[in-house]
Amino acid sequence: MRRLVFCGDDLVQVELPERTRVIEAPSCLPALSDFQGAVREALGRPLGSPPLRELVNPRSRVTIAFDDPCLPLPPVPRDPRGLAVEVVLEELFSQGVRRENVNLVCAVGLHRKWTERELRHLLGKRVWMVMGPDRIANHDAEDPAGNVNLGNTANGYPVEVNRRLLESDLTVYVNVNWTSMNGGWKSYLVGLGTYRSIRAHHNPSVLSGGSVMDPRSRFHDILREQGRHLARHARMLSLETVLNNRVWPGPLDRYLSLSRKKVPLPFRVSRPFPQAAKSAFSSLLRAAYSPIAVHAGNPDAVHPETLQALFRQQNVRVDEQADALFLALPNICPYAAFSRMNPLLAMNAALGYVFNMHLGRPVVRKGGVLVLMQPFLPGFHQRHHLPYIEFFERVLPQTRDAREMEARFEEDFARRGEFIHAYREDHSYHGVHPFYVWYWGAPALEHLSRVIVVGAKSREVVERLGFEYAGSLEQAWSMAGEILGNGFSIVHLAMPPIFAAEVP
């Protein structure tokens, strides 16, 4: 059967065995007709909490925290977080809260700090005119004066967070849920946390305990325990938004659809273009995601409602596992937002994110094979991904085992002065971040017997990651057959848009 698939910045046609089961995303749900009106209503009738107007007075000190621009992908022309923050500010000012008592914090966690231009895009012109730039800042997980240690939970998990959570009379967290991994207590404990508390759940032992996309996993259990410990010290109100899955706006929606019969002419013409030109064009694309639901209130009350709405949009039932999984992915990863892809992010997008997009079991059986079509572009952004370079050049040649990496190298990268300085002052991801990128994909590597890559620009890059290189899709099927035997079953997850498989 012939299918259109993305391979990096190219849209190509491939021939798949006729026995391939193709799983596609659910239909796009309708957008809210008045998103800002829905935000006002949510703040006026929150779940498990008094209304916002009853939580503040003219003397109140308020922090508005918000997710960083890593998601959604591609970015949207007018981000719903900025629209939601507009409403929150209007509600606060209507209650007499003074501008100088309100601070906005981008919850970067251990991601890179975002530039003024990037934050202005996320928040929008109106918010920036009122609050920026002096009252808008990135969270700094390495600022000794800006974070506070709240001790340990009953099971010994540290809780260390941005000091503004404790010094504010109220923290409103504005979130967009693009996957089931996000939102809930993760917003506060990761976005506003430090390495000391984040490492409690971002480690190989915890991540092997179920998909991070599954709210029943150990990962989320620890976050809930840390969150309830935090709730004894801070007053918080969550404002969570769920988006639909309409990736492309207007005519592009049909033009870039994977259900087309032929590759559009511009993609056929652009195949031989330099990679830099194709990447530059792709970076200009904007998505058409729109809000379908918004809820406000106590984090424990809000997040289950958020997940129900998200599951309605994203979940697809898959009745049985397959022997092999075929993925073909664009050059998209949260940690490449407003930056560039690199080999570690390509691994993370496929094995850390898409492989984990399931509830229950993975779509491919234990010992199965992943055939992955992705260019694995060599090279790294010298500022944004500074610690990735040494991870790729020094750590991977010595070990690909996540637990060994953790024991031998993680602490050095996390504590090294040059990486801390680059994180705090030069818009670099934290020194530990490439480890977390690898850990995210480690359960998939343990589950699969082989990862075979087609379409890679460099065989050396693929083999450095521990994958096998195939010169063509036909060769990849032959290599898979060496392990799986003749007539093995195949499932293809046709993305974008993203979705989650429910495998009973």
Secondary structure as UniProt FT lines:
FT   STRAND          2..8
FT   STRAND          10..15
FT   TURN            18..19
FT   STRAND          21..23
FT   HELIX           35..44
FT   HELIX           52..55
FT   TURN            58..59
FT   STRAND          62..67
FT   TURN            69..70
FT   HELIX           80..94
FT   TURN            95..96
FT   HELIX           99..101
FT   STRAND          102..107
FT   TURN            109..110
FT   HELIX           116..131
FT   TURN            132..135
FT   STRAND          136..138
FT   TURN            141..142
FT   TURN            144..146
FT   STRAND          147..152
FT   TURN            154..155
FT   STRAND          158..162
FT   HELIX           164..167
FT   STRAND          170..177
FT   TURN            180..181
FT   HELIX           185..191
FT   HELIX           195..198
FT   TURN            199..201
FT   HELIX           204..207
FT   TURN            212..213
FT   TURN            215..216
FT   HELIX           218..230
FT   TURN            231..233
FT   STRAND          236..243
FT   TURN            250..251
FT   HELIX           252..255
FT   TURN            258..259
FT   HELIX           265..270
FT   TURN            271..272
FT   HELIX           275..283
FT   STRAND          291..297
FT   HELIX           299..314
FT   STRAND          315..317
FT   STRAND          322..328
FT   HELIX           334..336
FT   TURN            337..338
FT   HELIX           343..347
FT   HELIX           348..354
FT   TURN            355..356
FT   STRAND          358..360
FT   STRAND          364..373
FT   TURN            382..385
FT   HELIX           386..390
FT   HELIX           391..395
FT   TURN            396..398
FT   HELIX           402..405
FT   HELIX           406..410
FT   HELIX           411..415
FT   HELIX           417..425
FT   TURN            431..432
FT   HELIX           433..447
FT   STRAND          450..454
FT   HELIX           459..464
FT   TURN            465..466
FT   STRAND          468..470
FT   HELIX           473..484
FT   TURN            486..487
FT   STRAND          490..493
FT   STRAND          500..503
//
